[in-house]
Amino acid sequence: MISKSALRPGDGVRYLFRGVMVGDGHRPAGTALRDAQDEAGVPPGIWRGHGLTAVGLTAGDVVTERQAELLLGEGRHPDADRIERERLDAGDDPAKARRATVLGRPVEHNRSPETEKAKERTPWLGMDLVFRPPPTAHIAWALTDDETRLVLESCQDTAVDKTLAWVGESVAQIRSGSGGKHRTPVRDGLIVAVFRHYESRAEESKPLLHDHAVVSIRARRPDAKGTWGNLSADTLLAHIVAADTLYLLFFMEEVSARLGWAWEPREVTPGRRPVMEIAGIDQRLIGWQSTRRQQIEEALFVLTAEYVEEHGHAPGEKAAYGLACRAADRTRPPKRKEPRPLSKLRESWRESAIAAFGACTIYKLAQRARAAAAAVWARVRPVVDIVLAAVDTVAVVYVMRGAFKRHHLLAEARRCLSYVLRGRPHEPGLDEQIVQTVIDDYTRPVGRGLAMTADLRTLYPHDTDDQAVLRPLTRNRALALYARARIAAGALSARVYAARRSERLGFRTRPHHVTVPDASRSGPRPSRPDRKAGRAQQQGTDVAALDQTRATIEAVAKMAAKLQDGVRERAVARGPRPHPAPPSPAPSHTPPPGAQQTPGRTPTGGPA
């Protein structure tokens, strides 16, 4: 998942240099950044993003302390010292030389009395996005061999890079105009400093592979001059969930492609969204790894009970997210004072897991994951039906939000892909295609903005009342919100299946019969069209076929008459056979009066 926090002047910058850049450990005063990272056992930060070329950096370069101070702490060029020195040598005054190193507006401008609402606005310099894989990925990374650990770290790198690229190309916008009313896409891309951490903040160290991606607020405009501006914070915040689901989708695909593992949903809380986990990994290890999660869940239970008592109903999706953030803040432990390198951490983690669950569970972790993947692929067919995915997406988002926007649909469509594919790769743009299908076929606009809602007349075309089906499903307060959403999605999917079945039955062909026309018919009756592939022609009775059939029937009748004549002739030549007297007076089938009995036949009409 992805969590976010704003990077602001003052405390935010100090937390970046004293905590994030050194693995959330303790950095003594006067210690160089690289020395503190070596002591903490974390790798140095690296630069990522497509916007690095605009400032003379290359993806993969190490983030130095001075570069971070200039760009992330002051909003200036990462090589501002050299630029300022060259300007001074060229004869510029110090103020003008310093102004040449600033990217966009100076930070001081936002805090000046001339700025509108200066007392209410606190400028921000970046956004810290934390990328965390699912818990079973932490377990496999911490307890398997070094080769598997490196593969998982490479999967993390790829998923983070692809997600940041999508954010820079499809989400990031630069504010312009009065109050930032106008938004334009960025020219090159984002400038990001990524710092990798290995453990959680819990008192007892537990494995937690995660990356802090600090996105700079500075980006170039798409004009000819290439001027600099500030990113729109609200646009980035609105697409965090969509970026989170995309990151998980990329990470699942990388793990399945490189290690051959599969994924399956795990229900953490009844009635809430399931979490995708690696199949075959013992679920008990999740509780061993996520002691911090247990603390948050206990605090969240108390906060949720208080919310229900105050408001009279369960919290919605947005309120639940706010309560989870409050629970995380309440249970946040202090920083550890004794950081250890990764090799020591892995030894202690393995010893702790073996002592708790046995050596067989730990040493056969990868083997059991591969065996479980084979069972998943044999059971699950990774085929995406766009119509069913669109119906599922609109039902879940409508029940949980009522009115929604495009990024809400995009996040749910990506969740649907992760549930269906289980780690198999998806075609690029498939999520956008699902969303576009939802917008075109199953939604209608709400108000004057970009919000929309489900078009129930389209989803239920044969219902007289708009909400004849969804109303009892969505207003059942006895169920959790997501459980109601799944029921509504199941009802809509059943309707799609029923419509498809009726369509198939309506076009199903009947067996082709060749019939002889009656005397009252003037001509042959054509049969139904054949639906086989490549056969669109209608089949009818041919005149020659009818004549041949009629001739065949007449020949069979003549042959039967000849056989009957032969039987009668042989019966007359042998003479009549004696028959016992019938017990009853006369048979019921007597010939009519005046009719003569045929020689050689019994009174009942049969042969003698």
C-alpha positions in Angstrom: 0.0 0.0 0.0 1.0 3.7 -0.3 0.8 6.2 2.5 1.6 9.9 2.1 2.7 12.8 4.2 3.5 16.4 3.2 7.1 17.7 3.4 7.0 21.2 4.8 9.7 23.7 5.9 10.9 23.3 9.4 9.9 20.0 11.2 9.2 18.2 7.9 12.7 18.9 6.5 14.3 18.0 9.8 12.4 14.7 9.9 13.6 13.9 6.4 17.3 14.4 7.2 17.3 12.9 10.7 14.9 10.0 10.2 13.9 9.1 6.7 17.4 9.4 5.1 18.9 7.2 7.8 16.4 4.4 8.1 14.2 6.0 10.8 17.1 5.5 13.2 19.0 8.1 15.3 21.5 10.3 13.6 23.9 11.9 16.0 24.7 15.6 15.6 27.7 16.3 13.3 27.6 12.8 11.7 27.8 12.8 7.9 24.9 11.4 6.0 26.8 8.5 4.4 28.3 7.5 7.7 24.9 7.5 9.4 23.5 5.3 6.7 26.3 2.8 7.0 25.9 2.7 10.7 22.1 2.2 10.3 22.7 -0.6 7.7 20.5 1.1 5.0 21.6 1.9 1.5 21.9 5.5 0.3 19.1 7.2 -1.4 18.9 7.3 -5.2 17.3 9.7 -7.6 14.5 8.5 -9.8 12.0 10.1 -12.2 11.8 11.3 -15.7 12.3 15.0 -14.7 15.9 14.5 -13.6 17.4 15.6 -17.0 16.1 19.1 -16.5 18.4 19.5 -13.5 21.4 17.6 -14.8 20.8 14.4 -12.8 20.6 10.8 -13.9 18.3 8.0 -12.6 20.3 5.9 -10.1 22.6 8.7 -8.9 23.2 8.8 -5.1 21.3 11.5 -3.2 23.9 13.7 -1.5 23.0 15.7 1.6 23.6 19.0 -0.2 21.4 18.1 -3.1 18.6 17.1 -0.8 19.0 20.4 1.2 18.8 22.5 -1.9 16.0 20.8 -3.8 13.9 19.3 -1.1 14.6 21.8 1.6 14.7 25.1 -0.3 13.2 24.4 -3.7 16.4 25.3 -5.5 18.5 23.6 -8.2 20.4 20.6 -6.8 23.6 22.2 -8.2 22.8 25.7 -7.0 26.2 26.3 -5.5 28.0 26.0 -8.8 25.3 28.1 -10.6 25.5 30.8 -8.0 29.3 30.9 -8.1 29.3 31.3 -11.9 26.8 34.2 -11.7 28.8 35.9 -9.1 31.9 35.5 -11.2 30.0 37.0 -14.2 29.3 40.2 -12.1 25.7 39.6 -10.8 24.8 40.8 -7.4 24.3 38.1 -4.7 20.5 38.5 -4.7 20.2 38.1 -8.5 22.7 35.2 -8.4 20.7 33.4 -5.7 17.4 34.1 -7.6 18.8 32.3 -10.7 19.1 29.1 -8.7 15.5 29.0 -7.5 13.1 26.7 -9.4 9.8 28.6 -9.7 8.7 30.9 -6.9 10.9 31.1 -3.8 9.7 29.5 -0.7 9.7 32.8 1.1 7.1 34.2 -1.3 4.4 32.0 0.2 5.0 33.4 3.6 5.2 37.0 2.7 2.4 39.5 3.6 1.7 40.1 -0.1 0.5 36.5 -0.6 -3.2 35.9 -0.4 -4.1 34.2 2.9 -0.5 34.1 4.0 -1.3 33.5 7.6 -3.4 30.4 6.7 -1.1 28.9 4.1 2.0 26.8 5.0 4.1 26.0 1.9 5.1 22.5 1.1 8.2 21.4 -0.6 7.4 17.8 -1.4 5.4 14.7 -0.6 6.7 11.6 1.0 5.0 8.5 -0.5 5.7 5.2 1.3 5.5 2.1 -0.8 4.9 -1.1 1.2 4.3 -4.6 -0.3 1.8 -7.0 1.3 2.8 -8.7 4.6 3.6 -12.1 3.0 6.1 -10.4 0.7 7.9 -9.1 3.8 8.0 -12.6 5.2 9.4 -14.1 2.1 11.9 -11.4 1.7 13.1 -11.8 5.3 13.2 -15.6 5.7 14.2 -17.0 2.3 17.6 -17.2 0.8 19.7 -14.2 -0.5 18.8 -14.9 -4.2 15.1 -14.8 -3.5 15.6 -11.7 -1.4 17.3 -9.9 -4.2 14.6 -10.8 -6.7 11.9 -9.4 -4.4 13.9 -6.2 -4.0 14.1 -6.0 -7.8 10.4 -6.5 -8.0 9.9 -3.6 -5.6 12.1 -1.4 -7.6 10.3 -2.1 -10.8 6.8 -1.6 -9.3 7.8 1.7 -7.7 9.4 3.0 -10.9 6.3 2.1 -13.0 3.9 3.7 -10.5 5.9 6.9 -10.3 6.0 7.0 -14.1 2.2 6.8 -14.2 1.9 9.5 -11.6 4.2 11.8 -13.6 2.5 11.2 -17.0 -1.2 10.8 -16.1 -1.7 12.5 -12.7 0.8 15.3 -12.0 -0.4 18.8 -12.9 1.2 22.3 -12.4 -0.9 25.1 -10.9 -1.1 28.4 -12.7 -3.2 31.5 -12.6 -4.8 33.2 -9.6 -5.2 30.8 -6.8 -3.9 27.9 -9.0 -7.2 27.6 -10.9 -5.6 26.5 -14.1 -3.9 23.1 -14.3 -1.5 21.9 -17.0 0.5 18.6 -17.3 4.2 18.6 -16.5 6.7 18.7 -19.3 9.4 16.2 -18.4 8.2 14.2 -15.3 8.8 14.1 -11.6 12.0 14.4 -9.6 12.0 11.8 -6.8 14.5 10.8 -4.1 13.9 7.2 -2.9 15.2 5.9 0.4 14.9 2.2 1.3 14.1 0.9 4.8 14.2 -2.7 6.1 12.3 -2.9 9.4 9.3 -1.5 11.2 9.2 1.0 14.0 8.0 -1.5 16.5 9.9 -2.0 19.7 10.8 -5.6 18.7 12.3 -5.3 15.2 10.2 -6.9 12.5 10.8 -7.2 8.8 9.2 -4.4 6.7 10.6 -3.8 3.3 9.4 -0.3 2.2 10.6 2.7 0.2 10.2 6.4 1.0 9.7 8.2 -2.3 10.1 11.9 -1.6 8.5 13.7 -4.6 9.7 17.3 -5.2 7.1 19.9 -5.7 9.1 21.5 -8.5 8.4 20.6 -12.1 8.7 22.2 -15.5 5.8 23.7 -17.4 5.0 22.5 -20.9 5.7 25.9 -22.4 8.5 26.7 -24.9 10.6 28.5 -22.2 10.5 25.5 -19.8 9.7 27.6 -16.8 9.3 26.0 -13.4 6.1 25.7 -11.3 4.6 23.9 -8.4 2.7 20.6 -8.5 -1.0 20.5 -7.6 -1.1 18.9 -4.2 -4.9 18.1 -4.3 -4.5 16.3 -7.6 -1.8 14.1 -6.2 -3.8 13.4 -3.0 -6.9 12.5 -5.0 -5.1 9.8 -7.0 -3.2 8.2 -4.1 -5.6 5.2 -3.9 -5.5 4.7 -7.7 -1.6 4.8 -7.5 -1.7 2.3 -4.6 -3.8 -0.3 -6.5 -1.5 0.2 -9.6 1.6 -0.4 -7.5 0.1 -3.6 -6.0 -0.8 -4.8 -9.5 2.7 -4.2 -10.8 4.3 -5.8 -7.8 2.1 -8.9 -8.1 2.9 -9.3 -11.8 6.7 -9.0 -11.2 6.7 -11.6 -8.4 4.6 -14.1 -10.4 6.8 -13.6 -13.5 10.2 -14.0 -11.8 9.4 -16.5 -9.0 6.4 -18.4 -10.3 4.3 -17.6 -7.3 0.6 -16.9 -7.3 -1.7 -14.6 -5.2 -5.0 -15.2 -3.4 -7.3 -12.8 -1.4 -7.2 -12.9 2.4 -10.0 -11.4 4.5 -8.4 -9.5 7.3 -11.6 -8.0 8.8 -15.0 -9.6 8.1 -17.0 -7.4 5.8 -14.0 -5.3 4.6 -11.9 -5.5 1.5 -9.7 -8.6 1.2 -5.9 -8.2 1.0 -3.9 -10.0 -1.8 -1.2 -12.3 -0.3 1.2 -14.8 -1.7 -0.4 -18.2 -1.8 1.2 -21.0 0.2 2.8 -18.9 3.0 1.7 -19.9 6.5 -0.9 -17.3 7.7 0.6 -17.6 11.2 3.7 -15.8 10.0 1.6 -12.7 9.3 0.8 -12.4 12.9 4.5 -12.9 13.8 5.6 -10.2 11.4 2.9 -7.6 12.0 3.0 -6.8 15.7 2.7 -3.1 14.8 -0.5 -3.9 12.8 -2.0 -5.7 15.8 -1.4 -2.6 17.9 -3.1 -0.4 15.3 -6.0 -2.8 14.9 -6.6 -2.7 18.7 -6.6 1.1 18.7 -8.8 1.2 15.6 -11.4 -1.0 17.3 -11.7 1.5 20.2 -11.9 4.5 17.8 -14.5 2.8 15.6 -16.7 2.0 18.6 -16.5 5.7 19.7 -17.5 6.7 16.1 -20.5 4.4 16.1 -21.6 5.7 19.5 -21.3 9.3 18.4 -22.8 9.0 14.9 -25.1 6.1 15.2 -23.8 4.1 12.2 -20.6 2.5 11.0 -17.9 4.7 9.4 -17.8 5.0 5.6 -14.7 4.5 3.5 -13.3 8.0 4.0 -14.1 8.1 7.7 -12.6 4.6 8.2 -9.3 5.8 6.5 -9.2 8.8 8.9 -9.7 6.6 11.9 -6.9 4.2 10.7 -4.5 7.2 10.5 -5.5 8.3 14.0 -4.9 4.8 15.3 -1.5 4.7 13.7 -0.5 8.0 15.3 -1.7 6.9 18.7 0.4 3.7 18.6 3.4 5.2 17.0 6.5 4.1 19.0 9.6 6.2 19.5 12.6 5.7 17.2 15.1 2.9 18.0 18.5 4.0 19.2 20.5 0.9 18.1 20.2 0.3 14.4 21.6 -2.9 13.0 22.7 -3.9 9.5 20.5 -6.1 7.3 22.6 -9.2 7.7 22.2 -9.1 11.5 18.5 -8.4 11.1 17.9 -11.4 8.9 19.7 -13.7 11.3 17.6 -12.5 14.2 14.4 -12.8 12.2 15.1 -16.3 11.1 16.0 -17.4 14.6 12.8 -15.9 16.0 10.6 -17.5 13.3 12.2 -20.9 13.7 11.7 -20.8 17.4 8.0 -19.9 17.0 7.0 -22.2 14.1 9.7 -24.7 13.5 12.5 -25.1 10.9 10.4 -27.0 8.4 8.0 -24.1 8.1 10.8 -21.6 7.4 13.1 -23.6 5.2 10.3 -24.9 2.9 8.7 -21.4 2.5 9.6 -21.0 -1.2 8.8 -24.6 -2.1 5.3 -24.4 -0.6 4.7 -21.2 -2.4 5.5 -22.8 -5.8 3.2 -25.8 -5.0 0.4 -23.5 -4.0 0.9 -21.5 -7.2 0.4 -24.6 -9.3 -2.9 -25.3 -7.4 -4.1 -21.7 -7.9 -3.4 -21.7 -11.7 -5.2 -25.0 -12.0 -8.2 -23.6 -10.2 -8.4 -20.0 -11.4 -8.7 -19.0 -15.0 -7.1 -15.6 -15.5 -9.4 -14.2 -18.1 -10.8 -10.7 -17.8 -14.4 -10.1 -19.0 -14.6 -6.3 -19.6 -18.4 -6.1 -19.2 -18.4 -8.1 -16.0 -15.5 -6.1 -14.6 -17.3 -2.9 -15.5 -20.5 -4.0 -13.8 -18.5 -5.1 -10.7 -16.6 -1.8 -10.6 -19.7 0.4 -10.9 -21.6 -1.6 -8.3 -18.9 -1.5 -5.6 -18.1 2.2 -6.1 -21.8 3.2 -6.2 -22.7 1.4 -3.0 -19.6 2.6 -1.1 -19.6 6.2 -2.3 -22.9 7.1 -4.1 -21.3 9.9 -6.2 -17.8 9.3 -7.5 -15.2 10.4 -10.0 -13.0 8.8 -12.5 -10.1 8.0 -10.2 -12.5 6.1 -7.9 -13.5 3.9 -10.7 -9.9 3.5 -11.8 -8.8 2.3 -8.3 -11.6 -0.3 -8.2 -11.0 -1.5 -11.7 -7.4 -2.2 -10.7 -8.5 -4.1 -7.6 -10.8 -6.2 -9.9 -7.8 -7.0 -12.1 -5.7 -8.1 -9.2 -8.5 -10.4 -8.0 -9.1 -11.9 -11.4 -5.5 -12.3 -12.7 -3.8 -13.4 -9.4 -0.4 -12.1 -10.7 -0.8 -12.8 -14.4 0.2 -9.8 -16.6 -2.5 -7.5 -17.8 -2.6 -5.7 -21.1 -1.6 -2.0 -21.0 -4.6 0.2 -20.8 -7.0 -2.6 -19.8 -7.9 -0.7 -16.6 -8.7 2.5 -18.6 -10.8 0.4 -20.9 -12.9 -0.9 -18.0 -13.4 2.6 -16.6 -14.4 4.0 -20.0 -16.9 1.2 -20.4 -18.4 2.1 -17.0 -18.6 5.8 -17.9 -20.1 5.2 -21.3 -22.7 2.6 -20.4 -23.5 2.6 -16.7 -23.2 6.2 -15.3 -24.8 9.6 -15.5 -23.4 13.0 -14.5 -24.3 14.6 -11.1 -24.3 18.3 -10.7 -22.0 20.6 -12.7 -18.7 19.1 -11.7 -16.9 15.9 -12.8 -18.8 13.8 -10.4 -21.1 11.0 -11.6 -23.2 8.2 -10.2 -24.7 4.9 -11.4 -27.4 5.0 -14.1 -29.8 2.5 -12.6 -32.1 2.6 -15.6 -29.3 1.3 -17.7 -28.3 -1.4 -15.2 -32.0 -2.4 -14.7 -33.8 -1.6 -18.0 -36.8 -3.8 -17.2 -37.5 -2.4 -13.8 -40.2 0.2 -13.3 -38.6 1.7 -10.2 -35.0 3.0 -10.5 -33.9 1.3 -7.3 -36.1 -1.7 -7.2 -33.1 -4.1 -6.7 -30.3 -2.0 -5.3 -32.3 -0.2 -2.6 -32.8 -3.2 -0.3 -29.2 -4.2 -0.9 -27.5 -0.9 -0.2 -29.6 0.1 2.8 -29.2 -3.0 4.8 -27.4 -1.6 7.8 -26.9 -5.0 9.4 -24.1 -5.7 6.9 -20.8 -3.9 6.5 -20.5 -1.5 3.6 -18.2 -3.6 1.5 -20.4 -6.7 2.1 -23.4 -4.8 0.7 -21.3 -3.7 -2.3 -20.3 -7.3 -3.0 -24.0 -8.4 -2.9 -25.0 -5.6 -5.3 -22.1 -6.6 -7.6 -23.3 -10.2 -7.5 -26.8 -9.2 -8.4 -25.7 -7.2 -11.4 -23.4 -10.0 -12.6 -26.3 -12.5 -12.3 -28.3 -10.2 -14.6 -25.5 -10.1 -17.1 -25.3 -13.9 -17.1 -29.1 -14.2 -17.5 -29.1 -11.8 -20.4 -26.3 -13.6 -22.1 -28.0 -17.0 -21.6 -31.3 -15.7 -23.0 -29.5 -14.3 -26.0 -27.8 -17.7 -26.6 -31.1 -19.5 -26.3 -32.8 -17.1 -28.7 -30.3 -17.8 -31.4 -29.9 -21.5 -30.8 -30.6 -23.6 -34.0 -33.1 -26.4 -34.2 -32.4 -29.8 -35.8 -32.8 -29.7 -39.6 -35.6 -31.9 -40.8 -36.6 -32.7 -44.5 -40.4 -32.9 -44.6 -42.7 -33.9 -47.4 -45.2 -31.1 -48.0 -48.9 -31.9 -47.4 -51.5 -31.7 -50.2 -52.7 -28.4 -48.8 -49.2 -26.8 -49.0 -48.2 -25.1 -52.2 -44.5 -25.5 -51.6 -41.8 -26.5 -49.2 -41.3 -24.8 -45.8 -37.9 -23.4 -45.2 -36.0 -24.3 -42.0 -34.3 -21.9 -39.5 -30.9 -20.4 -40.3 -27.8 -22.2 -39.1 -25.6 -20.3 -36.5 -22.4 -22.3 -37.2 -19.3 -20.1 -37.8 -19.0 -19.1 -41.4 -22.5 -20.3 -42.3 -24.9 -17.5 -42.7 -27.0 -19.1 -45.6 -30.4 -20.5 -44.9 -31.1 -24.1 -45.7 -34.4 -25.2 -47.4 -35.9 -28.4 -48.9 -34.8 -29.0 -52.5 -37.4 -30.1 -55.1 -35.1 -32.9 -56.4 -34.7 -34.1 -52.9 -38.5 -34.3 -52.4 -39.0 -36.2 -55.7 -36.3 -38.7 -54.7 -37.9 -39.1 -51.3 -41.3 -39.7 -52.8 -39.9 -42.2 -55.3 -38.2 -44.1 -52.4 -41.5 -44.3 -50.5 -43.4 -45.6 -53.5 -40.7 -48.3 -54.2 -40.9 -49.4 -50.6 -44.7 -49.6 -50.8 -44.5 -51.7 -54.0 -42.0 -54.1 -52.4 -44.3 -54.5 -49.4 -47.2 -55.3 -51.7 -45.2 -58.0 -53.5 -44.3 -59.6 -50.2 -47.9 -59.7 -49.1 -49.0 -61.3 -52.4 -46.2 -64.0 -52.0 -47.4 -64.8 -48.5 -51.0 -65.2 -49.7 -50.1 -67.5 -52.6 -48.1 -69.8 -50.3 -50.9 -70.0 -47.9 -53.4 -71.0 -50.6 -51.1 -73.7 -51.9 -50.7 -75.4 -48.5 -54.4 -75.2 -47.7 -56.2 -73.8 -44.7 -54.9 -74.9 -41.3 -57.4 -76.1 -38.6 -58.0 -73.7 -35.8 -59.6 -74.3 -32.4 -63.0 -72.9 -31.8 -62.8 -69.5 -30.2 -63.9 -69.3 -26.6 -66.0 -66.2 -27.1 -68.8 -65.9 -29.6 -67.4 -63.5 -32.1 -64.4 -61.3 -32.2 -64.8 -57.6 -31.7 -63.3 -56.9 -35.1 -65.9 -58.4 -37.4 -66.1 -57.4 -41.0 -69.0 -55.1 -41.8 -72.2 -56.6 -43.3 -71.9 -57.5 -46.9 -68.1 -57.6 -46.9 -66.5 -60.8 -48.1 -63.5 -62.3 -46.2 -60.3 -62.5 -48.1 -59.1 -66.1 -48.7 -56.2 -67.1 -46.6 -56.7 -64.6 -43.9 -58.2 -64.8 -40.4 -61.4 -63.1 -39.4 -59.3 -60.5 -37.6 -57.6 -59.5 -40.8 -54.2 -61.2 -40.1 -52.5 -63.8 -42.3 -53.6 -67.4 -42.0 
